[in-house]
Amino acid sequence: MRPAALLLLLLGLHGPAGAQGSPRSAAFVTRLGNDTIAVERVVRDRGELRAEVLLRVPRTTLHVYRMRLDASGRPVRLETTAHDPALGVGSPALSREVIDFGADSLRIETTGGRSPGRASVAGGRDVLPFIDMVHWPFELVLQRAHAARGDSLAVPLLTGRRTQPFVVRRVGASDYTITHPFRGTMTARVGPGGVLAELDASRTTRALRVSRVAAVDLPALARRYAAIDAQGRPLGELSGRGEARGTLGGAAVAVDFGRPAKRGREIFGRLVPWGQVWRTGANRATHLTTDRDLLVGGTRVPAGTYTLFTIPGPDAWTLIVNRRTDINGTAYDAAHDLARIPMQTRTLPEVVENFTVVVDEAGGALRLQWDTLEAYVPVRAAGPGA
């Protein structure tokens, strides 16, 4: 399908691309770089909200959310059903989850799918759902903050089987920040009544951008994305894992790392800021294991397992070897640094789409490659007394 045709599906056939539409209806498109990750169509009528959501990661799924609200707009019951995207929302449900919001607890019952069962979670009707990479609940969060007095509000969101506070701060007449408990802070712009107009999560670990559009032809998009998956071309994980292995001067070296994709984005100096500690990959921290002592850029690194972080710069980088392991890449703690080691850089002849680590046996180096940039440092086994 040509880009223009896909754009018509995303925007629908009603109204101009920039139209905000009725406050009772909404459509959201979530993108990561050039890729559309999710498409949502939401209708709110009195005490009910219905959202139909296409999520394309790792394969296309179609979910329908039906939420009943009390007179003050707080949730009473949320029913979620999953459907075959090729058959649409009228097809039999593949799984079903119901959350009943009580005065001081949430009762959750799941049937079908991979994890059927029941659970009870502490909370009440002030709790709203958090659904990864789905953003219609954030409109409810922002409307609550917009109506509240004061410049800051902590809204409890259900994440998995527990509630966590998301702090919303007013930073302008129509601008807010929303801070995820561990993924970072996103910015949001609202329209009349606090409706979500735009959300920018590019500085969080998800790096997504959300736009409100006039409408979406969700059934047509569902069929299109399902057909792409059936052809063996699903969007896949946002950031898969990679492993690099090699022998450097007799030392067996292995590096486990996340592999974020470029997806048409400007990487260094924008997505990855200059002069700040970077997780050097995605999700779980990058881990290096060596069975012998190494000399990394002349610095001795004893045999063992470490996490690797970097500080990218326009002319040179710094490699951070950290003793703390089995952590997420956002859990960097300088108190555990073993060493900070200068790295050199060079421009690559071609774009590297996914972040890549190379254990270069022939060149005796560790190489980090993404987009058109490579940062590298010489590595060899350390001899006695080195």
Stockholm file with secondary structure:
# STOCKHOLM 1.0

chainA/1-386         MRPAALLLLLLGLHGPAGAQGSPRSAAFVTRLGNDTIAVERVVRDRGELRAEVLLRVPRTTLHVYRMRLDASGRPVRLETTAHDPALGVGSPALSREVIDFGADSLRIETTGGRSPGRASVAGGRDVLPFIDMVHWPFELVLQRAHAARGDSLAVPLLTGRRTQPFVVRRVGASDYTITHPFRGTMTARVGPGGVLAELDASRTTRALRVSRVAAVDLPALARRYAAIDAQGRPLGELSGRGEARGTLGGAAVAVDFGRPAKRGREIFGRLVPWGQVWRTGANRATHLTTDRDLLVGGTRVPAGTYTLFTIPGPDAWTLIVNRRTDINGTAYDAAHDLARIPMQTRTLPEVVENFTVVVDEAGGALRLQWDTLEAYVPVRAAGPGA
#=GR chainA/1-386 SS CCHHHHHHHHHCSSSCTTCCCCTTEEEEEEEETTEEEEEEEEEEETTEEEEEEEECSSSCEEEEEEEEECTTSCEEEEEEEEECTTTCTTSCCSEEEEEEECSSEEEEEEEESSCCEEEEEECCTTCEECBTTBCHHHHHHHHHHHHSSSSEEEEEEEETTEEEEEEEEECSSSEEEEEETTTEEEEEEECGGGCEEEEEETTSSSCEEEEECSCCCHHHHHHHHHHHHHTTCCCCCSEEEEEEEEEETTEEEEEEEEEEBCTTCCTBTTTBCTTSCBCSSSSBCEEEEESSCEEETTEEECSEEEEEEEECCSSCEEEEEESCCSCBTTCCCGGGEEEEEEEEEEEEEEEEEEEEEEEETTTTEEEEEEEEEEEEEEEEECCTTC
#=GC SS_cons         CCHHHHHHHHHCSSSCTTCCCCTTEEEEEEEETTEEEEEEEEEEETTEEEEEEEECSSSCEEEEEEEEECTTSCEEEEEEEEECTTTCTTSCCSEEEEEEECSSEEEEEEEESSCCEEEEEECCTTCEECBTTBCHHHHHHHHHHHHSSSSEEEEEEEETTEEEEEEEEECSSSEEEEEETTTEEEEEEECGGGCEEEEEETTSSSCEEEEECSCCCHHHHHHHHHHHHHTTCCCCCSEEEEEEEEEETTEEEEEEEEEEBCTTCCTBTTTBCTTSCBCSSSSBCEEEEESSCEEETTEEECSEEEEEEEECCSSCEEEEEESCCSCBTTCCCGGGEEEEEEEEEEEEEEEEEEEEEEEETTTTEEEEEEEEEEEEEEEEECCTTC
//
